[in-house]
Amino acid sequence: MSKKKIELLLHRVYTCSKEGCTYVISLEEVGGLRKIPLIVGTGEAQAILMAQSGITPPRPLMHQVLASVFQVLDVHYLNALIYKEEKGVYYSYIYLRFEDKLLRVESRPSDALALSLVADVPIYVYEDLLEEADQFIPEEISNEIVKERETSLLEAELKRAIEVEDYERAAVIRDKLKELNEK
Protein backbone atom coordinates (compact mmCIF):
# COMPACT_ATOMS: atom_id res chain seq x y z
CA MET A 1 0.00 0.00 0.00
CA SER A 2 1.38 3.38 -1.03
CA LYS A 3 1.27 6.22 1.50
CA LYS A 4 0.05 9.65 0.45
CA LYS A 5 2.82 12.26 0.16
CA ILE A 6 2.17 15.93 0.96
CA GLU A 7 4.40 18.67 -0.45
CA LEU A 8 5.86 21.09 2.09
CA LEU A 9 7.13 24.66 1.98
CA LEU A 10 9.34 26.47 4.45
CA HIS A 11 6.95 28.39 6.68
CA ARG A 12 9.07 30.02 9.38
CA VAL A 13 12.22 29.68 11.44
CA TYR A 14 11.83 30.17 15.18
CA THR A 15 14.12 30.21 18.16
CA CYS A 16 13.24 27.70 20.81
CA SER A 17 13.66 28.07 24.55
CA LYS A 18 13.27 24.36 25.34
CA GLU A 19 16.41 22.66 26.63
CA GLY A 20 18.38 21.03 23.81
CA CYS A 21 16.46 22.99 21.19
CA THR A 22 18.11 25.88 19.36
CA TYR A 23 15.80 26.54 16.38
CA VAL A 24 12.55 25.16 15.05
CA ILE A 25 11.99 25.04 11.32
CA SER A 26 8.28 25.04 10.59
CA LEU A 27 7.31 23.40 7.31
CA GLU A 28 3.75 23.90 6.04
CA GLU A 29 1.78 21.82 3.58
CA VAL A 30 1.27 23.40 0.18
CA GLY A 31 -2.28 24.69 -0.05
CA GLY A 32 -3.10 23.83 3.56
CA LEU A 33 -2.56 24.79 7.15
CA ARG A 34 -0.91 21.74 8.71
CA LYS A 35 2.68 22.14 9.84
CA ILE A 36 5.60 19.97 10.88
CA PRO A 37 8.33 21.27 13.22
CA LEU A 38 11.99 20.27 12.81
CA ILE A 39 14.38 21.01 15.67
CA VAL A 40 17.74 22.07 14.26
CA GLY A 41 20.99 23.63 15.41
CA THR A 42 22.28 27.12 14.71
CA GLY A 43 24.35 26.12 11.67
CA GLU A 44 21.45 24.33 10.02
CA ALA A 45 19.07 27.23 10.71
CA GLN A 46 21.54 29.72 9.24
CA ALA A 47 22.07 27.56 6.15
CA ILE A 48 18.31 27.29 5.61
CA LEU A 49 17.77 31.03 6.13
CA MET A 50 20.57 31.83 3.70
CA ALA A 51 19.21 29.39 1.10
CA GLN A 52 15.71 30.81 1.52
CA SER A 53 16.96 34.38 1.17
CA GLY A 54 19.14 33.57 -1.83
CA ILE A 55 22.28 34.70 0.01
CA THR A 56 25.48 33.27 -1.40
CA PRO A 57 28.27 33.12 1.18
CA PRO A 58 31.85 33.86 0.07
CA ARG A 59 32.59 30.14 0.31
CA PRO A 60 29.94 27.50 -0.46
CA LEU A 61 28.15 25.66 2.33
CA MET A 62 27.89 21.87 2.18
CA HIS A 63 24.45 21.79 0.55
CA GLN A 64 25.74 24.16 -2.16
CA VAL A 65 28.79 21.95 -2.71
CA LEU A 66 26.53 18.92 -3.03
CA ALA A 67 24.26 20.69 -5.53
CA SER A 68 27.36 21.58 -7.58
CA VAL A 69 28.61 17.98 -7.46
CA PHE A 70 25.22 16.78 -8.70
CA GLN A 71 25.39 19.24 -11.58
CA VAL A 72 28.95 18.30 -12.58
CA LEU A 73 28.15 14.56 -12.47
CA ASP A 74 24.80 15.04 -14.25
CA VAL A 75 22.88 13.67 -11.26
CA HIS A 76 19.31 14.98 -11.06
CA TYR A 77 18.02 15.80 -7.60
CA LEU A 78 14.33 14.88 -7.81
CA ASN A 79 12.89 15.51 -4.33
CA ALA A 80 13.17 14.82 -0.63
CA LEU A 81 10.84 12.85 1.64
CA ILE A 82 10.45 12.94 5.41
CA TYR A 83 9.47 9.34 5.94
CA LYS A 84 9.50 8.59 9.68
CA GLU A 85 9.71 9.95 13.20
CA GLU A 86 11.18 8.25 16.27
CA LYS A 87 11.27 9.90 19.69
CA GLY A 88 10.84 13.38 18.20
CA VAL A 89 13.54 12.91 15.54
CA TYR A 90 12.54 12.97 11.88
CA TYR A 91 14.27 11.00 9.14
CA SER A 92 14.37 11.76 5.44
CA TYR A 93 15.62 10.56 2.09
CA ILE A 94 16.73 12.50 -0.95
CA TYR A 95 15.87 10.95 -4.31
CA LEU A 96 18.27 11.23 -7.21
CA ARG A 97 18.35 10.05 -10.81
CA PHE A 98 21.69 9.09 -12.32
CA GLU A 99 21.54 7.81 -15.87
CA ASP A 100 18.80 5.16 -15.71
CA LYS A 101 19.05 4.55 -11.95
CA LEU A 102 16.79 5.96 -9.24
CA LEU A 103 18.80 6.44 -6.04
CA ARG A 104 17.55 6.93 -2.50
CA VAL A 105 20.01 8.44 0.01
CA GLU A 106 19.47 8.93 3.76
CA SER A 107 19.63 12.58 4.84
CA ARG A 108 18.82 14.74 7.82
CA PRO A 109 15.63 16.69 7.07
CA SER A 110 17.43 20.01 7.64
CA ASP A 111 20.07 19.12 5.03
CA ALA A 112 17.42 17.86 2.62
CA LEU A 113 15.52 21.14 3.07
CA ALA A 114 18.59 23.35 2.51
CA LEU A 115 19.48 21.34 -0.59
CA SER A 116 15.87 21.48 -1.82
CA LEU A 117 15.83 25.27 -1.44
CA VAL A 118 19.09 25.64 -3.40
CA ALA A 119 18.10 23.14 -6.11
CA ASP A 120 14.47 24.32 -6.23
CA VAL A 121 13.00 20.84 -5.83
CA PRO A 122 10.07 19.76 -3.63
CA ILE A 123 10.23 18.24 -0.18
CA TYR A 124 7.45 15.88 0.90
CA VAL A 125 6.20 14.21 4.06
CA TYR A 126 3.91 11.23 4.50
CA GLU A 127 0.44 12.48 5.42
CA ASP A 128 0.20 10.43 8.62
CA LEU A 129 3.44 12.04 9.92
CA LEU A 130 2.14 15.50 9.04
CA GLU A 131 -1.14 14.80 10.82
CA GLU A 132 0.71 13.68 13.96
CA ALA A 133 3.24 16.51 13.84
CA ASP A 134 0.57 19.19 13.43
CA GLN A 135 -0.55 18.42 16.97
CA PHE A 136 2.80 19.67 18.33
CA ILE A 137 3.87 23.11 17.22
CA PRO A 138 6.06 24.77 19.87
CA GLU A 139 4.42 27.72 21.58
CA GLU A 140 7.58 29.20 23.09
CA ILE A 141 9.11 30.79 20.03
CA SER A 142 10.55 34.21 19.37
CA ASN A 143 10.47 35.48 15.82
CA GLU A 144 12.30 38.68 16.81
CA ILE A 145 15.61 36.88 17.47
CA VAL A 146 15.38 35.10 14.11
CA LYS A 147 14.63 38.42 12.41
CA GLU A 148 17.72 39.95 14.06
CA ARG A 149 19.92 37.04 12.92
CA GLU A 150 18.60 37.20 9.36
CA THR A 151 19.13 40.99 9.36
CA SER A 152 22.73 40.60 10.52
CA LEU A 153 23.40 37.95 7.84
CA LEU A 154 21.95 40.22 5.15
CA GLU A 155 23.91 43.24 6.43
CA ALA A 156 27.17 41.26 6.31
CA GLU A 157 26.38 40.07 2.78
CA LEU A 158 25.55 43.67 1.77
CA LYS A 159 28.88 44.88 3.13
CA ARG A 160 30.76 42.17 1.16
CA ALA A 161 28.87 43.04 -2.03
CA ILE A 162 29.78 46.72 -1.66
CA GLU A 163 33.43 45.89 -0.89
CA VAL A 164 33.74 43.96 -4.17
CA GLU A 165 31.72 46.63 -5.99
CA ASP A 166 28.91 44.23 -6.93
CA TYR A 167 26.26 46.93 -6.78
CA GLU A 168 23.53 44.92 -8.49
CA ARG A 169 23.76 42.23 -5.79
CA ALA A 170 23.99 44.97 -3.14
CA ALA A 171 20.73 46.49 -4.41
CA VAL A 172 18.95 43.11 -4.22
CA ILE A 173 20.22 42.58 -0.66
CA ARG A 174 19.25 46.15 0.29
CA ASP A 175 15.70 45.45 -0.94
CA LYS A 176 15.55 42.20 1.07
CA LEU A 177 16.67 44.10 4.18
CA LYS A 178 14.02 46.74 3.59
CA GLU A 179 11.35 44.07 3.15
CA LEU A 180 12.47 42.26 6.31
CA ASN A 181 12.42 45.47 8.37
CA GLU A 182 8.92 46.35 7.15
CA LYS A 183 7.53 43.05 8.53
C-alpha positions in Angstrom: 0.0 0.0 0.0 1.4 3.4 -1.0 1.3 6.2 1.5 0.1 9.6 0.4 2.8 12.3 0.2 2.2 15.9 1.0 4.4 18.7 -0.4 5.9 21.1 2.1 7.1 24.7 2.0 9.3 26.5 4.5 7.0 28.4 6.7 9.1 30.0 9.4 12.2 29.7 11.4 11.8 30.2 15.2 14.1 30.2 18.2 13.2 27.7 20.8 13.7 28.1 24.6 13.3 24.4 25.3 16.4 22.7 26.6 18.4 21.0 23.8 16.5 23.0 21.2 18.1 25.9 19.4 15.8 26.5 16.4 12.5 25.2 15.1 12.0 25.0 11.3 8.3 25.0 10.6 7.3 23.4 7.3 3.8 23.9 6.0 1.8 21.8 3.6 1.3 23.4 0.2 -2.3 24.7 -0.1 -3.1 23.8 3.6 -2.6 24.8 7.2 -0.9 21.7 8.7 2.7 22.1 9.8 5.6 20.0 10.9 8.3 21.3 13.2 12.0 20.3 12.8 14.4 21.0 15.7 17.7 22.1 14.3 21.0 23.6 15.4 22.3 27.1 14.7 24.4 26.1 11.7 21.4 24.3 10.0 19.1 27.2 10.7 21.5 29.7 9.2 22.1 27.6 6.1 18.3 27.3 5.6 17.8 31.0 6.1 20.6 31.8 3.7 19.2 29.4 1.1 15.7 30.8 1.5 17.0 34.4 1.2 19.1 33.6 -1.8 22.3 34.7 0.0 25.5 33.3 -1.4 28.3 33.1 1.2 31.8 33.9 0.1 32.6 30.1 0.3 29.9 27.5 -0.5 28.1 25.7 2.3 27.9 21.9 2.2 24.4 21.8 0.5 25.7 24.2 -2.2 28.8 21.9 -2.7 26.5 18.9 -3.0 24.3 20.7 -5.5 27.4 21.6 -7.6 28.6 18.0 -7.5 25.2 16.8 -8.7 25.4 19.2 -11.6 29.0 18.3 -12.6 28.1 14.6 -12.5 24.8 15.0 -14.2 22.9 13.7 -11.3 19.3 15.0 -11.1 18.0 15.8 -7.6 14.3 14.9 -7.8 12.9 15.5 -4.3 13.2 14.8 -0.6 10.8 12.8 1.6 10.4 12.9 5.4 9.5 9.3 5.9 9.5 8.6 9.7 9.7 10.0 13.2 11.2 8.3 16.3 11.3 9.9 19.7 10.8 13.4 18.2 13.5 12.9 15.5 12.5 13.0 11.9 14.3 11.0 9.1 14.4 11.8 5.4 15.6 10.6 2.1 16.7 12.5 -0.9 15.9 11.0 -4.3 18.3 11.2 -7.2 18.3 10.1 -10.8 21.7 9.1 -12.3 21.5 7.8 -15.9 18.8 5.2 -15.7 19.1 4.6 -11.9 16.8 6.0 -9.2 18.8 6.4 -6.0 17.6 6.9 -2.5 20.0 8.4 0.0 19.5 8.9 3.8 19.6 12.6 4.8 18.8 14.7 7.8 15.6 16.7 7.1 17.4 20.0 7.6 20.1 19.1 5.0 17.4 17.9 2.6 15.5 21.1 3.1 18.6 23.3 2.5 19.5 21.3 -0.6 15.9 21.5 -1.8 15.8 25.3 -1.4 19.1 25.6 -3.4 18.1 23.1 -6.1 14.5 24.3 -6.2 13.0 20.8 -5.8 10.1 19.8 -3.6 10.2 18.2 -0.2 7.5 15.9 0.9 6.2 14.2 4.1 3.9 11.2 4.5 0.4 12.5 5.4 0.2 10.4 8.6 3.4 12.0 9.9 2.1 15.5 9.0 -1.1 14.8 10.8 0.7 13.7 14.0 3.2 16.5 13.8 0.6 19.2 13.4 -0.6 18.4 17.0 2.8 19.7 18.3 3.9 23.1 17.2 6.1 24.8 19.9 4.4 27.7 21.6 7.6 29.2 23.1 9.1 30.8 20.0 10.6 34.2 19.4 10.5 35.5 15.8 12.3 38.7 16.8 15.6 36.9 17.5 15.4 35.1 14.1 14.6 38.4 12.4 17.7 39.9 14.1 19.9 37.0 12.9 18.6 37.2 9.4 19.1 41.0 9.4 22.7 40.6 10.5 23.4 37.9 7.8 22.0 40.2 5.2 23.9 43.2 6.4 27.2 41.3 6.3 26.4 40.1 2.8 25.5 43.7 1.8 28.9 44.9 3.1 30.8 42.2 1.2 28.9 43.0 -2.0 29.8 46.7 -1.7 33.4 45.9 -0.9 33.7 44.0 -4.2 31.7 46.6 -6.0 28.9 44.2 -6.9 26.3 46.9 -6.8 23.5 44.9 -8.5 23.8 42.2 -5.8 24.0 45.0 -3.1 20.7 46.5 -4.4 19.0 43.1 -4.2 20.2 42.6 -0.7 19.2 46.1 0.3 15.7 45.5 -0.9 15.6 42.2 1.1 16.7 44.1 4.2 14.0 46.7 3.6 11.3 44.1 3.2 12.5 42.3 6.3 12.4 45.5 8.4 8.9 46.3 7.1 7.5 43.1 8.5 
